[in-house]
Amino acid sequence: MIELTRLNGKPFSINALYIETVEAFPDTTITLTTGRKFIVLESEEEVRKRVMSFYRTIQVLSNPHLRGDLDEK
């Protein structure tokens, strides 16, 4: 889970595994795989950093195929 902030200033947590897209319209809009959308105060880049940190924490990026490494040594 990553913690983000709604436009009204209230913090909430979201499961980063369900994030499909993160876009700036100019407000940062997160679309989940379910189609649900959230608009947050954090920048698009900040959301991406938090997602990557979450992935590292749960070791999603430990698989070389998921990282994009072609040659596993």
FENPEMO-V26932 format. One record per residue. N is the residue number from 1. OMEGA is omega in radians with two decimals (999 if undefined). D_CENTER is the distance of its C-alpha to the mean C-alpha in Angstrom with 2 decimals. Layout:
n:N omega:OMEGA d_center:D_CENTER
n:N omega:OMEGA d_center:D_CENTER
This chain:
n:1 omega:3.03 d_center:9.13
n:2 omega:3.14 d_center:7.57
n:3 omega:3.12 d_center:10.00
n:4 omega:-3.10 d_center:9.91
n:5 omega:3.06 d_center:13.12
n:6 omega:3.14 d_center:14.66
n:7 omega:3.13 d_center:17.12
n:8 omega:3.09 d_center:19.93
n:9 omega:-3.12 d_center:18.77
n:10 omega:3.10 d_center:18.04
n:11 omega:3.05 d_center:15.22
n:12 omega:3.12 d_center:13.34
n:13 omega:-3.14 d_center:11.01
n:14 omega:3.11 d_center:8.57
n:15 omega:-3.06 d_center:8.17
n:16 omega:3.12 d_center:4.79
n:17 omega:-3.11 d_center:7.46
n:18 omega:3.14 d_center:8.26
n:19 omega:3.11 d_center:5.68
n:20 omega:3.13 d_center:8.20
n:21 omega:3.01 d_center:8.05
n:22 omega:-3.07 d_center:7.24
n:23 omega:3.05 d_center:10.83
n:24 omega:-3.06 d_center:13.33
n:25 omega:0.46 d_center:16.52
n:26 omega:3.08 d_center:17.29
n:27 omega:-3.13 d_center:15.23
n:28 omega:-3.12 d_center:11.46
n:29 omega:3.12 d_center:10.90
n:30 omega:3.08 d_center:8.04
n:31 omega:3.12 d_center:9.74
n:32 omega:3.11 d_center:9.56
n:33 omega:3.11 d_center:11.79
n:34 omega:-3.09 d_center:14.44
n:35 omega:3.13 d_center:14.71
n:36 omega:-3.10 d_center:13.97
n:37 omega:3.07 d_center:12.64
n:38 omega:3.05 d_center:11.65
n:39 omega:-3.03 d_center:12.75
n:40 omega:3.12 d_center:11.75
n:41 omega:-3.09 d_center:13.71
n:42 omega:3.11 d_center:11.21
n:43 omega:3.10 d_center:11.30
n:44 omega:3.14 d_center:9.10
n:45 omega:3.13 d_center:9.61
n:46 omega:3.10 d_center:8.94
n:47 omega:3.13 d_center:5.41
n:48 omega:3.11 d_center:5.16
n:49 omega:3.14 d_center:7.57
n:50 omega:3.10 d_center:6.25
n:51 omega:3.13 d_center:3.70
n:52 omega:3.10 d_center:7.03
n:53 omega:3.10 d_center:9.12
n:54 omega:3.12 d_center:8.15
n:55 omega:3.11 d_center:8.93
n:56 omega:-3.13 d_center:12.01
n:57 omega:-3.13 d_center:13.02
n:58 omega:3.05 d_center:13.32
n:59 omega:3.05 d_center:14.72
n:60 omega:-3.08 d_center:12.89
n:61 omega:3.13 d_center:13.62
n:62 omega:3.11 d_center:17.22
n:63 omega:-3.08 d_center:18.41
n:64 omega:3.12 d_center:19.84
n:65 omega:3.10 d_center:19.51
n:66 omega:3.11 d_center:15.71
n:67 omega:-3.10 d_center:15.73
n:68 omega:3.09 d_center:18.12
n:69 omega:-3.11 d_center:21.20
n:70 omega:-3.11 d_center:24.19
n:71 omega:3.10 d_center:26.78
n:72 omega:-3.09 d_center:26.23
n:73 omega:999 d_center:28.83
